[in-house]
């Protein structure tokens, strides 16, 4: 999977209250991200808050017939969501993929999907259950998982990322503060990427983020 951020713009709106001369500022950052999917399996995320709907049917518009999307929720996979235009489109039109979540997607041929929406800002929280989770950054930013993306690394956590080019998992990452922290190294997560994490206990991934 190759992900490229093509556009990120910040729009600043100013409203004046005539009686008090006070100013109220509202900042919204919107843009789009092109994510290239390799033929076969890909592990991806939704990097932007879609202003229409964060459904798989909206987010993965334009994929080839036979595409399958799998979502892992509360310790198990949801039924496969299959795209078949001859049968009306996606088998589960209500299935969502929110920023902070992730999907396994299998495509019959390589394709590029475009995510359009708003960059989430403020205090961003992703809840992780005890056991296995597919997670992603709620902010469309490449970075080291703990150092840059503020992931709450804790003893006993195990991580996996999927290499779409090679159609296999990358070597396991683990975190153990008693052994110096990350082994073999701290993973870097790309924009639009997702990863597996096995959490010894339920926790929350919290990050405060503002464009300006």
C-alpha positions as a LaTeX table, in Angstrom:
\begin{tabular}{lrrr}
\hline
Residue & $x$ (\AA) & $y$ (\AA) & $z$ (\AA) \\
\hline
Unk1 & 0.00 & 0.00 & 0.00 \\
Unk2 & 1.31 & 3.43 & $-0.94$ \\
Unk3 & $-0.41$ & 6.46 & 0.52 \\
Unk4 & 0.10 & 10.00 & $-0.68$ \\
Unk5 & $-1.42$ & 13.10 & 0.86 \\
Unk6 & $-2.27$ & 15.33 & $-2.09$ \\
Unk7 & $-3.94$ & 18.32 & $-0.50$ \\
Unk8 & $-4.44$ & 19.74 & 2.95 \\
Unk9 & $-5.88$ & 23.22 & 3.26 \\
Unk10 & $-6.90$ & 25.23 & 6.29 \\
Unk11 & $-9.83$ & 27.60 & 5.99 \\
Unk12 & $-10.07$ & 30.36 & 8.58 \\
Unk13 & $-13.45$ & 32.01 & 9.09 \\
Unk14 & $-13.85$ & 35.16 & 11.16 \\
Unk15 & $-17.12$ & 36.47 & 12.56 \\
Unk16 & $-17.38$ & 39.85 & 14.27 \\
Unk17 & $-19.88$ & 40.79 & 16.97 \\
Unk18 & $-20.66$ & 44.44 & 16.30 \\
Unk19 & $-21.71$ & 45.30 & 19.84 \\
Unk20 & $-18.63$ & 43.95 & 21.60 \\
Unk21 & $-16.06$ & 43.94 & 18.78 \\
Unk22 & $-15.22$ & 40.36 & 19.89 \\
Unk23 & $-13.90$ & 37.95 & 17.27 \\
Unk24 & $-14.69$ & 34.25 & 17.05 \\
Unk25 & $-12.35$ & 32.08 & 15.01 \\
Unk26 & $-13.26$ & 28.74 & 13.45 \\
Unk27 & $-10.58$ & 26.60 & 11.81 \\
Unk28 & $-11.44$ & 23.66 & 9.56 \\
Unk29 & $-8.81$ & 21.70 & 7.67 \\
Unk30 & $-10.12$ & 19.71 & 4.73 \\
Unk31 & $-8.44$ & 17.78 & 1.98 \\
Unk32 & $-8.06$ & 14.43 & 0.33 \\
Unk33 & $-5.72$ & 11.46 & 0.48 \\
Unk34 & $-5.06$ & 9.02 & $-2.37$ \\
Unk35 & $-4.34$ & 5.48 & $-1.17$ \\
Unk36 & $-2.95$ & 2.98 & $-3.68$ \\
Unk37 & $-4.13$ & $-0.59$ & $-3.03$ \\
Unk38 & $-2.06$ & $-3.49$ & $-4.30$ \\
Unk39 & $-3.74$ & $-6.52$ & $-5.84$ \\
Unk40 & $-4.65$ & $-8.82$ & $-2.98$ \\
Unk41 & $-4.75$ & $-7.92$ & 0.70 \\
Unk42 & $-4.23$ & $-4.43$ & 2.10 \\
Unk43 & $-4.53$ & $-3.10$ & 5.66 \\
Unk44 & $-5.84$ & 0.44 & 5.52 \\
Unk45 & $-7.58$ & 3.15 & 7.51 \\
Unk46 & $-9.83$ & 6.12 & 6.92 \\
Unk47 & $-7.57$ & 9.16 & 7.56 \\
Unk48 & $-10.27$ & 11.85 & 7.27 \\
Unk49 & $-13.75$ & 12.52 & 8.66 \\
Unk50 & $-15.94$ & 12.13 & 5.58 \\
Unk51 & $-18.59$ & 14.83 & 5.56 \\
Unk52 & $-21.15$ & 12.61 & 3.82 \\
Unk53 & $-20.72$ & 9.26 & 5.54 \\
Unk54 & $-17.88$ & 7.14 & 6.91 \\
Unk55 & $-19.37$ & 4.01 & 5.37 \\
Unk56 & $-17.28$ & 1.54 & 3.43 \\
Unk57 & $-19.62$ & 2.05 & 0.47 \\
Unk58 & $-18.75$ & 5.78 & 0.43 \\
Unk59 & $-15.09$ & 5.50 & 1.33 \\
Unk60 & $-14.23$ & 2.74 & $-1.17$ \\
Unk61 & $-16.18$ & 4.03 & $-4.14$ \\
Unk62 & $-14.72$ & 2.95 & $-7.46$ \\
Unk63 & $-13.16$ & $-0.34$ & $-6.36$ \\
Unk64 & $-13.41$ & $-3.33$ & $-8.74$ \\
Unk65 & $-16.14$ & $-5.94$ & $-8.49$ \\
Unk66 & $-15.27$ & $-8.69$ & $-6.06$ \\
Unk67 & $-13.55$ & $-6.40$ & $-3.55$ \\
Unk68 & $-13.95$ & $-7.66$ & 0.02 \\
Unk69 & $-13.68$ & $-5.58$ & 3.19 \\
Unk70 & $-13.21$ & $-7.08$ & 6.66 \\
Unk71 & $-13.59$ & $-5.14$ & 9.91 \\
Unk72 & $-12.41$ & $-6.46$ & 13.29 \\
Unk73 & $-14.60$ & $-5.34$ & 16.20 \\
Unk74 & $-14.54$ & $-6.35$ & 19.87 \\
Unk75 & $-12.38$ & $-9.39$ & 19.34 \\
Unk76 & $-13.88$ & $-10.83$ & 16.15 \\
Unk77 & $-14.34$ & $-10.12$ & 12.47 \\
Unk78 & $-17.62$ & $-8.78$ & 11.15 \\
Unk79 & $-19.05$ & $-10.72$ & 8.17 \\
Unk80 & $-17.27$ & $-10.03$ & 4.89 \\
Unk81 & $-18.55$ & $-6.95$ & 3.09 \\
Unk82 & $-18.43$ & $-7.77$ & $-0.64$ \\
Unk83 & $-18.76$ & $-5.35$ & $-3.54$ \\
Unk84 & $-20.78$ & $-6.73$ & $-6.47$ \\
Unk85 & $-22.32$ & $-4.11$ & $-8.79$ \\
Unk86 & $-24.50$ & $-6.80$ & $-10.39$ \\
Unk87 & $-26.15$ & $-7.33$ & $-7.00$ \\
Unk88 & $-26.59$ & $-3.65$ & $-6.21$ \\
Unk89 & $-23.18$ & $-2.80$ & $-4.74$ \\
Unk90 & $-21.90$ & $-3.55$ & $-1.25$ \\
Unk91 & $-23.46$ & $-6.40$ & 0.71 \\
Unk92 & $-23.40$ & $-4.27$ & 3.89 \\
Unk93 & $-24.10$ & $-0.66$ & 2.99 \\
Unk94 & $-24.19$ & 0.36 & 6.67 \\
Unk95 & $-20.71$ & $-0.87$ & 7.59 \\
Unk96 & $-18.49$ & 2.01 & 8.71 \\
Unk97 & $-14.79$ & 2.67 & 9.04 \\
Unk98 & $-14.24$ & 5.64 & 11.34 \\
Unk99 & $-10.93$ & 7.45 & 11.76 \\
Unk100 & $-8.98$ & 5.44 & 14.34 \\
Unk101 & $-10.29$ & 2.10 & 13.03 \\
Unk102 & $-8.94$ & $-0.07$ & 10.21 \\
Unk103 & $-9.93$ & $-2.51$ & 7.50 \\
Unk104 & $-8.50$ & $-5.52$ & 5.76 \\
Unk105 & $-9.37$ & $-5.04$ & 2.08 \\
Unk106 & $-8.85$ & $-7.57$ & $-0.71$ \\
Unk107 & $-8.98$ & $-6.20$ & $-4.25$ \\
Unk108 & $-8.90$ & $-8.32$ & $-7.44$ \\
Unk109 & $-6.71$ & $-5.74$ & $-9.16$ \\
Unk110 & $-4.65$ & $-2.75$ & $-8.10$ \\
Unk111 & $-6.67$ & 0.41 & $-7.61$ \\
Unk112 & $-6.34$ & 3.84 & $-6.01$ \\
Unk113 & $-9.06$ & 5.04 & $-3.64$ \\
Unk114 & $-9.51$ & 8.66 & $-2.60$ \\
Unk115 & $-10.51$ & 9.65 & 0.91 \\
Unk116 & $-12.08$ & 13.10 & 1.17 \\
Unk117 & $-12.97$ & 14.94 & 4.35 \\
Unk118 & $-11.95$ & 16.94 & 7.36 \\
Unk119 & $-8.89$ & 16.55 & 9.57 \\
Unk120 & $-10.05$ & 15.74 & 13.09 \\
Unk121 & $-8.82$ & 18.18 & 15.72 \\
Unk122 & $-8.96$ & 18.63 & 19.47 \\
Unk123 & $-8.76$ & 15.84 & 22.03 \\
Unk124 & $-8.90$ & 12.65 & 19.96 \\
Unk125 & $-9.53$ & 9.34 & 21.73 \\
Unk126 & $-9.38$ & 5.80 & 20.33 \\
Unk127 & $-10.57$ & 3.08 & 22.70 \\
Unk128 & $-8.65$ & $-0.21$ & 22.62 \\
Unk129 & $-10.11$ & $-3.38$ & 24.12 \\
Unk130 & $-8.13$ & $-6.04$ & 25.93 \\
Unk131 & $-6.75$ & $-8.44$ & 23.33 \\
Unk132 & $-6.46$ & $-7.85$ & 19.62 \\
Unk133 & $-7.42$ & $-4.58$ & 17.91 \\
Unk134 & $-7.01$ & $-3.11$ & 14.43 \\
Unk135 & $-6.21$ & 0.55 & 15.02 \\
Unk136 & $-4.96$ & 3.61 & 13.20 \\
Unk137 & $-4.10$ & 7.23 & 13.79 \\
Unk138 & $-7.04$ & 9.62 & 13.75 \\
Unk139 & $-4.70$ & 12.25 & 12.34 \\
Unk140 & $-3.52$ & 11.94 & 8.70 \\
Unk141 & 0.14 & 12.01 & 9.60 \\
Unk142 & 3.05 & 9.63 & 9.09 \\
Unk143 & 5.15 & 9.05 & 12.18 \\
Unk144 & 6.64 & 6.79 & 14.79 \\
Unk145 & 3.85 & 5.21 & 16.74 \\
Unk146 & 4.74 & 6.43 & 20.23 \\
Unk147 & 7.16 & 9.29 & 19.60 \\
Unk148 & 5.14 & 11.12 & 16.96 \\
Unk149 & 1.59 & 9.73 & 17.21 \\
Unk150 & 1.42 & 9.54 & 21.02 \\
Unk151 & 0.40 & 5.89 & 21.20 \\
Unk152 & 0.24 & 4.75 & 24.87 \\
Unk153 & 2.92 & 2.07 & 24.67 \\
Unk154 & 2.84 & $-0.33$ & 27.62 \\
Unk155 & 4.59 & $-3.49$ & 28.70 \\
Unk156 & 3.44 & $-6.62$ & 26.92 \\
Unk157 & 1.96 & $-4.99$ & 23.83 \\
Unk158 & 2.54 & $-6.74$ & 20.50 \\
Unk159 & 2.15 & $-5.09$ & 17.09 \\
Unk160 & 1.88 & $-6.24$ & 13.47 \\
Unk161 & 1.67 & $-4.34$ & 10.21 \\
Unk162 & 0.83 & $-5.85$ & 6.83 \\
Unk163 & 3.11 & $-5.53$ & 3.80 \\
Unk164 & 0.76 & $-5.32$ & 0.80 \\
Unk165 & 3.63 & $-5.37$ & $-1.71$ \\
Unk166 & 4.85 & $-8.71$ & $-0.37$ \\
Unk167 & 1.40 & $-9.98$ & 0.72 \\
Unk168 & 2.58 & $-10.93$ & 4.19 \\
Unk169 & 2.97 & $-9.51$ & 7.68 \\
Unk170 & 6.05 & $-7.54$ & 8.60 \\
Unk171 & 8.12 & $-8.92$ & 11.51 \\
Unk172 & 6.52 & $-8.50$ & 14.93 \\
Unk173 & 7.12 & $-5.39$ & 17.02 \\
Unk174 & 6.86 & $-5.51$ & 20.79 \\
Unk175 & 7.15 & $-3.05$ & 23.65 \\
Unk176 & 8.86 & $-3.93$ & 26.93 \\
Unk177 & 10.23 & $-1.05$ & 29.05 \\
Unk178 & 12.30 & $-3.51$ & 31.09 \\
Unk179 & 14.18 & $-4.46$ & 27.93 \\
Unk180 & 14.74 & $-0.94$ & 26.68 \\
Unk181 & 11.37 & $-0.25$ & 25.04 \\
Unk182 & 10.70 & $-1.15$ & 21.42 \\
Unk183 & 12.01 & $-4.34$ & 19.84 \\
Unk184 & 13.40 & $-4.52$ & 17.26 \\
Unk185 & 12.51 & $-0.83$ & 16.79 \\
Unk186 & 9.62 & 1.59 & 17.06 \\
Unk187 & 7.25 & 1.08 & 14.10 \\
Unk188 & 6.42 & 3.91 & 11.71 \\
Unk189 & 2.79 & 4.13 & 10.56 \\
Unk190 & 2.01 & 5.79 & 7.20 \\
Unk191 & $-0.94$ & 8.03 & 6.45 \\
Unk192 & $-3.90$ & 5.76 & 5.77 \\
Unk193 & $-2.17$ & 2.78 & 7.37 \\
Unk194 & $-3.57$ & 0.51 & 10.07 \\
Unk195 & $-1.96$ & $-2.02$ & 12.39 \\
Unk196 & $-2.72$ & $-4.85$ & 14.78 \\
Unk197 & $-2.09$ & $-4.33$ & 18.48 \\
Unk198 & $-2.56$ & $-6.90$ & 21.20 \\
Unk199 & $-3.27$ & $-5.01$ & 24.41 \\
Unk200 & $-2.79$ & $-6.75$ & 27.79 \\
Unk201 & $-5.53$ & $-4.48$ & 29.19 \\
Unk202 & $-8.14$ & $-2.10$ & 27.84 \\
Unk203 & $-6.73$ & 1.37 & 27.29 \\
Unk204 & $-7.32$ & 4.62 & 25.41 \\
Unk205 & $-5.11$ & 6.22 & 22.79 \\
Unk206 & $-5.45$ & 9.96 & 23.36 \\
Unk207 & $-3.88$ & 12.70 & 21.33 \\
Unk208 & $-4.50$ & 16.44 & 21.29 \\
Unk209 & $-4.05$ & 17.80 & 17.79 \\
Unk210 & $-4.63$ & 21.19 & 16.15 \\
Unk211 & $-3.72$ & 22.27 & 12.63 \\
Unk212 & $-2.56$ & 25.70 & 13.83 \\
\hline
\end{tabular}
